[in-house]
Amino acid sequence: MMRAALLLCALFAAGCATAPPPPGTAVDTQRAAAVVAGQSTRDSVRALLGPTRSIRFDSGAQVWLYQLPRGGNRFAEFVILFDPAGTVRKTRTREP
């Protein structure tokens, strides 16, 4: 009896588990579309999309990673490359 109760609790807990969130901050697609290469800056992107995961290079360039919800617990990656001066050079979206 006790064994069955433990098994039932374990199955219940497993059913409640959720997938870990993807790396980077989830943002709205329309907000991400407002990021413009050659115009947007690190400060303006941070104000628009919020802080997220970033990679900094010795050259001073940075890459920031955001996630765009696509439904069904799926996300597209939205990657922004900043030049050493802090201006967006490129953006890329990779669909799930």
C-alpha positions as CSV (number, residue, x, y, z in Angstrom):
1,M,0.0,0.0,0.0
2,M,2.8,2.4,1.0
3,R,4.7,1.5,-2.2
4,A,1.6,2.3,-4.3
5,A,1.2,5.7,-2.6
6,L,4.8,6.6,-3.3
7,L,4.5,5.5,-6.9
8,L,1.4,7.6,-7.3
9,C,3.1,10.7,-5.8
10,A,6.1,10.2,-8.1
11,L,3.9,10.0,-11.1
12,F,1.9,13.1,-10.0
13,A,5.1,15.1,-9.5
14,A,6.4,14.1,-12.9
15,G,3.2,15.2,-14.5
16,C,3.5,18.6,-13.0
17,A,7.1,19.2,-14.1
18,T,7.6,21.7,-16.9
19,A,10.3,21.9,-19.5
20,P,13.1,24.2,-18.4
21,P,12.9,27.7,-20.0
22,P,15.1,28.2,-23.0
23,P,18.2,30.4,-22.5
24,G,17.6,34.1,-22.9
25,T,14.6,36.3,-22.0
26,A,11.3,35.6,-23.8
27,V,10.1,38.8,-25.6
28,D,7.1,39.8,-27.8
29,T,7.7,39.4,-31.5
30,Q,6.5,43.0,-32.2
31,R,9.0,44.4,-29.7
32,A,11.8,42.5,-31.3
33,A,10.9,43.8,-34.7
34,A,11.5,47.3,-33.4
35,V,15.3,46.5,-33.1
36,V,16.9,48.2,-36.2
37,A,20.4,47.4,-37.4
38,G,22.5,50.6,-37.6
39,Q,20.1,52.5,-35.4
40,S,19.3,50.7,-32.2
41,T,21.8,50.8,-29.3
42,R,22.5,48.5,-26.3
43,D,20.7,51.0,-24.1
44,S,17.6,51.2,-26.3
45,V,17.4,47.4,-26.8
46,R,17.7,46.9,-23.0
47,A,14.9,49.4,-22.4
48,L,12.8,47.8,-25.1
49,L,13.4,44.1,-24.4
50,G,15.0,43.9,-21.0
51,P,18.2,42.3,-19.8
52,T,19.1,38.8,-21.2
53,R,22.0,36.4,-21.7
54,S,25.0,38.0,-23.4
55,I,28.4,37.1,-24.8
56,R,31.2,39.7,-24.8
57,F,34.2,39.4,-27.1
58,D,37.6,40.9,-26.5
59,S,37.0,43.2,-29.5
60,G,34.2,44.9,-27.5
61,A,31.4,43.4,-29.7
62,Q,28.5,41.7,-27.9
63,V,25.9,39.1,-28.8
64,W,22.5,39.1,-26.9
65,L,20.1,36.2,-27.0
66,Y,16.3,36.5,-26.7
67,Q,13.5,34.0,-27.2
68,L,10.3,34.6,-29.3
69,P,7.4,32.4,-28.2
70,R,6.0,30.3,-31.1
71,G,3.3,28.4,-29.2
72,G,3.3,24.9,-27.9
73,N,6.2,25.6,-25.5
74,R,8.4,26.3,-28.6
75,F,10.6,29.3,-29.1
76,A,12.6,30.9,-31.9
77,E,16.0,32.4,-31.1
78,F,16.4,36.1,-31.7
79,V,20.1,37.0,-31.7
80,I,21.4,40.6,-31.8
81,L,25.1,41.5,-32.6
82,F,26.3,44.8,-31.3
83,D,29.5,46.4,-32.5
84,P,32.1,47.7,-30.0
85,A,30.4,51.2,-30.0
86,G,27.2,49.6,-28.8
87,T,25.1,49.9,-32.1
88,V,23.2,46.9,-33.5
89,R,25.0,45.5,-36.5
90,K,22.9,42.5,-37.2
91,T,19.9,40.5,-36.0
92,R,19.0,36.9,-36.7
93,T,15.9,34.9,-36.0
94,R,16.2,31.1,-36.0
95,E,12.9,29.3,-36.0
96,P,12.4,26.2,-33.8
